[in-house]
Amino acid sequence: MRPFPRDLYTALEEMKKSELVYNTLGKHSFKVFIKAKTDEWLDFNEQVHSWEINNYLRY
């Protein structure tokens, strides 16, 4: 059994390979979903999160 993806980016990379998801959503919805979630991931990675502040900047 393969482990679940550890982050959204890895999940999206796996989803792009899925014929089941592609066929279920259809070409247009599949492309829109992948684009929206990719943009979400990119936006998330540009943020400084509280965990980073608490662990790296507390001194």
PAKOL-65714 format. One record per residue (C-alpha): x, y, z; residue number from 1; residue in three letters. Coordinates in Angstrom, 3 decimals. Layout:
BEGIN
{X: X	Y: Y	Z: Z	pos: NUM	code: ALA}
...
***
This chain:
BEGIN
{X: 0.000	Y: 0.000	Z: 0.000	pos: 1	code: MET}
{X: 1.387	Y: 3.395	Z: -0.991	pos: 2	code: ARG}
{X: 1.367	Y: 6.190	Z: 1.587	pos: 3	code: PRO}
{X: -0.798	Y: 9.263	Z: 1.143	pos: 4	code: PHE}
{X: 0.899	Y: 12.348	Z: -0.319	pos: 5	code: PRO}
{X: 2.477	Y: 14.545	Z: 2.357	pos: 6	code: ARG}
{X: 1.456	Y: 17.854	Z: 0.813	pos: 7	code: ASP}
{X: -0.887	Y: 19.418	Z: -1.717	pos: 8	code: LEU}
{X: 1.769	Y: 19.667	Z: -4.433	pos: 9	code: TYR}
{X: 2.547	Y: 15.958	Z: -4.287	pos: 10	code: THR}
{X: -1.162	Y: 15.121	Z: -4.253	pos: 11	code: ALA}
{X: -1.700	Y: 17.266	Z: -7.342	pos: 12	code: LEU}
{X: 1.170	Y: 15.585	Z: -9.166	pos: 13	code: GLU}
{X: -0.427	Y: 12.212	Z: -8.455	pos: 14	code: GLU}
{X: -3.887	Y: 13.478	Z: -9.391	pos: 15	code: MET}
{X: -2.613	Y: 14.664	Z: -12.785	pos: 16	code: LYS}
{X: -1.815	Y: 11.011	Z: -13.575	pos: 17	code: LYS}
{X: -5.264	Y: 9.728	Z: -12.606	pos: 18	code: SER}
{X: -7.472	Y: 8.682	Z: -15.499	pos: 19	code: GLU}
{X: -10.268	Y: 8.028	Z: -12.994	pos: 20	code: LEU}
{X: -10.307	Y: 11.637	Z: -11.753	pos: 21	code: VAL}
{X: -9.904	Y: 12.995	Z: -15.288	pos: 22	code: TYR}
{X: -12.791	Y: 10.919	Z: -16.613	pos: 23	code: ASN}
{X: -14.967	Y: 11.649	Z: -13.581	pos: 24	code: THR}
{X: -14.506	Y: 15.432	Z: -13.684	pos: 25	code: LEU}
{X: -14.210	Y: 15.822	Z: -17.424	pos: 26	code: GLY}
{X: -11.474	Y: 17.689	Z: -19.258	pos: 27	code: LYS}
{X: -12.574	Y: 21.247	Z: -18.419	pos: 28	code: HIS}
{X: -13.312	Y: 20.699	Z: -14.714	pos: 29	code: SER}
{X: -10.138	Y: 18.670	Z: -14.293	pos: 30	code: PHE}
{X: -7.971	Y: 21.442	Z: -15.777	pos: 31	code: LYS}
{X: -9.735	Y: 24.162	Z: -13.756	pos: 32	code: VAL}
{X: -9.383	Y: 22.179	Z: -10.512	pos: 33	code: PHE}
{X: -5.692	Y: 21.439	Z: -11.061	pos: 34	code: ILE}
{X: -5.010	Y: 25.108	Z: -11.906	pos: 35	code: LYS}
{X: -6.933	Y: 26.392	Z: -8.855	pos: 36	code: ALA}
{X: -5.205	Y: 24.027	Z: -6.442	pos: 37	code: LYS}
{X: -1.790	Y: 24.700	Z: -7.980	pos: 38	code: THR}
{X: -2.358	Y: 28.434	Z: -7.507	pos: 39	code: ASP}
{X: -3.444	Y: 27.742	Z: -3.909	pos: 40	code: GLU}
{X: -0.235	Y: 25.782	Z: -3.289	pos: 41	code: TRP}
{X: 1.940	Y: 28.518	Z: -4.768	pos: 42	code: LEU}
{X: 0.187	Y: 31.167	Z: -2.661	pos: 43	code: ASP}
{X: 0.574	Y: 29.053	Z: 0.483	pos: 44	code: PHE}
{X: 4.307	Y: 28.665	Z: -0.125	pos: 45	code: ASN}
{X: 4.795	Y: 32.423	Z: -0.385	pos: 46	code: GLU}
{X: 3.449	Y: 32.965	Z: 3.136	pos: 47	code: GLN}
{X: 5.341	Y: 32.988	Z: 6.409	pos: 48	code: VAL}
{X: 3.341	Y: 30.821	Z: 8.777	pos: 49	code: HIS}
{X: 3.030	Y: 31.039	Z: 12.551	pos: 50	code: SER}
{X: 4.902	Y: 27.750	Z: 12.996	pos: 51	code: TRP}
{X: 7.909	Y: 29.206	Z: 11.164	pos: 52	code: GLU}
{X: 7.784	Y: 32.404	Z: 13.221	pos: 53	code: ILE}
{X: 7.468	Y: 30.484	Z: 16.499	pos: 54	code: ASN}
{X: 10.261	Y: 28.042	Z: 15.678	pos: 55	code: ASN}
{X: 12.751	Y: 30.149	Z: 13.749	pos: 56	code: TYR}
{X: 12.290	Y: 33.696	Z: 15.037	pos: 57	code: LEU}
{X: 11.680	Y: 33.296	Z: 18.742	pos: 58	code: ARG}
{X: 15.214	Y: 34.298	Z: 19.769	pos: 59	code: TYR}
***
